[in-house]
Amino acid sequence: MQKFIECTGKTEDAAIAAALEQLGLAREEVSVEVLELAKPGFLGIGGTPAKVRVNYEAPDEEPAAEAAPVAEEPQENEVPAAEEEPVEKLIERTVDAAVPANDDVAQRITAFLSGLLAQMEVEAAPQVSVDEEGNYLVELVGQDLGCVIGRRGETLDAIQQLTGYAVNKGLARRVRVRIDAEGYRSKREESLERMARRTAEKAVRFRRNVTLEPMNAYERHVIHTALQDYPDVTTYSIGTEPNRRTVVAYTPGENR
């Protein structure tokens, strides 16, 4: 099902970036129509922002069941639209597949992130768990965490890196900390995997290599993993950080 959203920004690129961040999609997964060009105005006064329409493919929706009569009183656990749900309630309702953690490392993670979020003036709380491999998984729970995620997760990556440095300082065994907010990373991974498969299809169809946009090491790893068994395709990286890119290469007979 084809859908679209419209976004504005100081420039056309800024408007497109805002739409991609909102959708959790990569540039290759959408088509863009510029509705209004940005106008700077006179001496920076009276300018108008750029406006774009971003079209994307969404899964077909199941037919909606017949709506039940609307109750006059709010149902149990229902939050009135005019009120924001407290962070504590959001934490209670968050379902975490990993085992909740409250050991010394988890407490260090919580203390560091609580202080950092307070400095950022962000109302959110870290919920810490640990997986079977001993990695610490942190879900930041709160309202409107777009500023914590940042463009293409750059702010979230920086917070994760800082937390890793702070928590591992003085530890005999290094631990890995993975931080997420509003399910951004899982949505980003799904988006990258879809893009990887479409790029591989293009490489095979046109029998040529395709170079993707610059990505961080983790995102490149997602691409490599998604295509490691794809027929007639191999992947490798070129360039230097922060502009290192993944190449999806057409290699007939590979992975068959």
Secondary structure as GFF3:
##gff-version 3
##sequence-region A 1 256
A	DSSP	beta_strand	2	9	.	.	.	ID=ss1
A	DSSP	alpha_helix	12	23	.	.	.	ID=ss2
A	DSSP	three_ten_helix	27	29	.	.	.	ID=ss3
A	DSSP	beta_strand	30	36	.	.	.	ID=ss4
A	DSSP	beta_strand	39	42	.	.	.	ID=ss5
A	DSSP	beta_strand	45	48	.	.	.	ID=ss6
A	DSSP	beta_strand	50	57	.	.	.	ID=ss7
A	DSSP	alpha_helix	87	93	.	.	.	ID=ss8
A	DSSP	beta_strand	99	100	.	.	.	ID=ss9
A	DSSP	alpha_helix	104	119	.	.	.	ID=ss10
A	DSSP	beta_strand	124	130	.	.	.	ID=ss11
A	DSSP	beta_strand	136	142	.	.	.	ID=ss12
A	DSSP	alpha_helix	146	149	.	.	.	ID=ss13
A	DSSP	three_ten_helix	151	153	.	.	.	ID=ss14
A	DSSP	alpha_helix	154	168	.	.	.	ID=ss15
A	DSSP	beta_strand	177	181	.	.	.	ID=ss16
A	DSSP	alpha_helix	184	206	.	.	.	ID=ss17
A	DSSP	beta_strand	210	211	.	.	.	ID=ss18
A	DSSP	alpha_helix	217	226	.	.	.	ID=ss19
A	DSSP	beta_strand	233	238	.	.	.	ID=ss20
A	DSSP	beta_strand	245	250	.	.	.	ID=ss21
###
